Amino acid sequence: MARGKRELKPEILSLKGIDAVKGDLYLWLQAFVLISVAVVLCFAYVGRVVTVSGSSMEPTLRNGDMLLLRSGSAGVEQGDIVVLTQESFLAEPIVKRVIATEGQTVVIDYTENSVSVDGVQLEEPYVVEVMAQPYFSDPVETVTVPEGEIFVMGDNRNHSSDSRHPDLGTVDLRCVLGEAKAVLLPLGHLKTIH
């Protein structure tokens, strides 16, 4: 036998016609099933893709941006952008910034255009306009975040229904789908999120 050439097993050489096609289909089916299982496990335990709906996170995120998420709520911190579900409030996923985590106290002062957490005013360069009193009645202005929950707000404060809304309030961490890590599409908005 020449160097570098392999000898095929006799049973492989004997596959002809329809049997060869069946063998190829079987191999392709195995590969497809393996890849499908890997993709499902990846999206369930590692990450997923979600599309931003609405303008509540502008200018950081825009309507239609496709986000890559790290799945789950483990390690979510103040300042992170998260995607959550709260079907009693809104049927589709909600994209917001974490303002405070469990045990922290949030104070919102509309006259001073400020948000403070535990007495420290947040520096928020992503907020580009003066925060107006919300359109809904009885907005949350002061709250201590309960254990296992977070307080979230949109970057576009005047066009965001968020934890200030009494129907949403603080959000249970179990409702967090994941933390936004990058904008994938459109390509003009491609970036990582810190």
C-alpha positions as CSV (number, residue, x, y, z in Angstrom):
1,M,0.0,0.0,0.0
2,A,1.3,3.4,-0.9
3,R,2.2,5.8,1.9
4,G,-0.7,8.2,2.8
5,K,-3.4,6.1,1.3
6,R,-5.8,4.2,3.4
7,E,-7.3,0.9,2.7
8,L,-11.1,0.8,2.8
9,K,-12.9,-1.9,4.7
10,P,-14.6,-4.5,2.5
11,E,-18.0,-3.7,3.9
12,I,-17.7,-0.1,3.0
13,L,-16.6,-1.0,-0.5
14,S,-19.6,-3.2,-0.9
15,L,-22.1,-0.4,-0.4
16,K,-23.6,0.5,-3.7
17,G,-26.6,2.4,-5.0
18,I,-29.4,2.8,-2.6
19,D,-27.5,1.4,0.4
20,A,-24.8,4.0,-0.1
21,V,-27.5,6.8,-0.2
22,K,-29.1,5.4,3.0
23,G,-25.7,5.4,4.7
24,D,-25.1,9.0,3.7
25,L,-28.5,10.1,4.9
26,Y,-28.0,8.3,8.2
27,L,-24.7,10.1,8.7
28,W,-26.2,13.5,7.8
29,L,-29.2,12.8,10.1
30,Q,-26.8,12.1,13.0
31,A,-24.9,15.3,12.4
32,F,-28.2,17.3,12.2
33,V,-29.5,15.9,15.5
34,L,-26.2,16.5,17.2
35,I,-26.0,20.1,16.0
36,S,-29.7,20.7,16.9
37,V,-29.1,19.4,20.5
38,A,-26.0,21.6,20.8
39,V,-27.9,24.7,19.6
40,V,-30.8,24.1,22.0
41,L,-28.5,23.6,24.9
42,C,-26.5,26.7,24.0
43,F,-29.6,28.9,23.9
44,A,-31.1,27.3,27.1
45,Y,-27.9,27.5,29.3
46,V,-25.4,29.8,27.6
47,G,-27.0,32.5,25.6
48,R,-29.9,33.6,23.4
49,V,-30.9,36.3,20.9
50,V,-33.6,38.9,21.5
51,T,-34.8,41.8,19.4
52,V,-35.3,45.2,21.1
53,S,-38.9,46.4,20.7
54,G,-39.5,50.2,21.3
55,S,-37.5,53.3,22.1
56,S,-37.2,53.0,25.9
57,M,-33.5,52.2,25.8
58,E,-32.4,54.9,23.3
59,P,-29.7,56.1,22.7
60,T,-28.0,52.9,24.0
61,L,-30.2,50.5,22.1
62,R,-32.6,51.1,19.2
63,N,-35.8,49.6,18.1
64,G,-35.0,46.5,16.0
65,D,-31.5,45.9,17.5
66,M,-30.8,42.2,17.9
67,L,-29.1,41.5,21.2
68,L,-26.9,38.6,22.3
69,L,-27.8,37.6,25.9
70,R,-25.9,35.6,28.5
71,S,-28.8,33.5,29.9
72,G,-30.0,33.7,33.4
73,S,-29.8,36.2,36.2
74,A,-26.7,35.0,38.1
75,G,-24.2,37.8,38.5
76,V,-26.6,40.6,37.4
77,E,-25.3,43.9,38.8
78,Q,-26.2,47.6,39.0
79,G,-25.7,49.2,35.5
80,D,-26.2,45.9,33.6
81,I,-28.8,45.8,30.7
82,V,-31.1,42.9,31.1
83,V,-34.0,41.4,29.3
84,L,-36.9,40.2,31.4
85,T,-40.4,38.9,31.1
86,Q,-43.4,40.1,33.1
87,E,-46.4,38.9,31.2
88,S,-48.8,40.5,33.7
89,F,-47.3,43.9,32.6
90,L,-46.3,43.3,29.0
91,A,-46.5,40.2,26.8
92,E,-43.1,40.6,25.1
93,P,-39.6,40.7,26.6
94,I,-38.7,44.0,28.3
95,V,-35.1,45.5,27.9
96,K,-34.0,47.7,30.8
97,R,-31.0,48.9,32.8
98,V,-30.6,47.6,36.4
99,I,-30.6,50.6,38.7
100,A,-30.5,48.8,42.0
101,T,-30.3,45.2,43.3
102,E,-31.7,43.6,46.5
103,G,-31.3,45.7,49.7
104,Q,-30.5,48.9,47.9
105,T,-32.7,52.0,48.2
106,V,-33.7,54.0,45.2
107,V,-34.8,57.7,45.3
108,I,-36.0,59.4,42.2
109,D,-36.2,63.2,42.3
110,Y,-38.0,64.6,39.2
111,T,-37.4,68.2,40.2
112,E,-33.6,67.7,40.4
113,N,-33.5,65.2,37.4
114,S,-31.7,62.7,39.5
115,V,-31.7,59.0,40.5
116,S,-29.9,58.1,43.7
117,V,-29.1,54.6,45.1
118,D,-28.2,54.4,48.8
119,G,-27.8,58.2,48.9
120,V,-25.4,58.4,46.0
121,Q,-26.6,60.1,42.9
122,L,-26.0,58.0,39.8
123,E,-23.8,59.3,36.9
124,E,-25.8,58.4,33.9
125,P,-24.2,59.6,30.6
126,Y,-26.6,57.4,28.6
127,V,-29.6,59.6,29.7
128,V,-29.8,62.4,27.2
129,E,-32.9,64.5,28.2
130,V,-34.3,65.9,31.4
131,M,-36.5,63.3,33.2
132,A,-40.2,64.4,33.3
133,Q,-42.8,63.2,35.7
134,P,-44.2,59.9,34.2
135,Y,-47.5,59.9,32.4
136,F,-48.9,57.2,34.6
137,S,-50.3,57.9,38.1
138,D,-48.6,57.1,41.3
139,P,-45.0,56.5,40.0
140,V,-42.6,54.9,42.4
141,E,-40.3,57.6,43.7
142,T,-38.6,55.8,46.7
143,V,-38.2,52.1,47.2
144,T,-36.0,49.6,48.9
145,V,-35.5,46.6,46.6
146,P,-36.6,43.4,48.2
147,E,-34.4,40.3,48.4
148,G,-34.1,38.4,45.1
149,E,-35.4,41.4,43.0
150,I,-34.1,44.3,41.0
151,F,-35.2,47.8,40.1
152,V,-35.0,48.6,36.4
153,M,-35.4,51.8,34.2
154,G,-35.1,52.6,30.6
155,D,-32.3,54.9,29.4
156,N,-34.9,57.0,27.5
157,R,-36.7,57.8,30.8
158,N,-39.5,59.9,29.3
159,H,-40.5,57.0,27.0
160,S,-40.1,54.1,29.3
161,S,-42.5,52.0,31.3
162,D,-40.3,50.5,34.0
163,S,-40.0,49.8,37.7
164,R,-41.3,53.3,38.4
165,H,-44.7,52.0,37.1
166,P,-46.7,50.7,40.0
167,D,-47.9,47.7,37.8
168,L,-44.3,46.6,37.3
169,G,-42.4,47.7,40.3
170,T,-39.3,45.7,41.4
171,V,-38.7,42.6,39.3
172,D,-38.1,39.1,40.6
173,L,-34.7,37.8,39.4
174,R,-36.4,34.7,38.2
175,C,-38.1,36.8,35.5
176,V,-34.7,37.8,34.0
177,L,-34.0,36.0,30.7
178,G,-30.4,37.2,30.6
179,E,-27.9,40.1,30.5
180,A,-27.3,41.9,27.2
181,K,-23.7,41.4,26.0
182,A,-23.7,42.6,22.4
183,V,-25.7,44.1,19.6
184,L,-25.5,41.7,16.7
185,L,-27.7,43.4,14.1
186,P,-28.1,45.7,12.2
187,L,-24.4,45.6,11.4
188,G,-24.2,49.4,11.7
189,H,-25.0,49.1,15.4
190,L,-22.7,46.1,16.0
191,K,-21.1,46.6,19.5
192,T,-20.4,45.0,22.8
193,I,-22.4,46.2,25.9
194,H,-20.7,46.8,29.2
